[in-house]
Amino acid sequence: MATWYLEQIANDWELESVASELRDYGTVKWKNRILEAGFVALTFKVKNRALGEHQQKCFTVGYIADREFEVARDPIAVPCEDEVAINRYRTARDFSSKWLAN
């Protein structure tokens, strides 16, 4: 996500807005502990004045919230259309949704 954004800035694209939408929330197993995890869709809208164009790009962002140690663990940020990567992330961490019916 950061690489995409830096490329946009380097090519004269300007950030117009960022919108977020909760995609899922639940728990994972991490080192024999049950921790919370969440996924949000971030949609970036950008414009290029010279080209007279607008674009938007969506990323699914997720992480494990370790409140005991006050740290965000195992962050992930992939294009929204990359459901395979998100499903692999969920499976590898034994994700159990508390929000969406599976």
C-alpha positions, 0 to 999 in steps of 0.5 A: 500500500505504501509503495503504491501511494509513493508511486502515485505521489511521484507521478503527480497524483494528489490524495483527495480522500480516504474512506474506510469500511469494516470488512470483518472482526474476530479472533485468532490464535497467536502463541497459545493465546486468543487475540482480536483481529480486524480487517478494514477496506481503505479506498484512496481517491486521487487526482492528477491535475495535469492529466485531468483524471481521477482514480481510486484504489482499495486495499484490505488492511488487517492486523492482530491487536495484542492489547496485553503487550500494546502492539499490533501484530502481523499486519497485512495490506493487499489490494481489495481484489486479492481475496486469496491473500486475505483467506491465506492470512485468516487460515494461517492464524486460525481466524474466527469471525465474530462479525460475519457469518461463515 
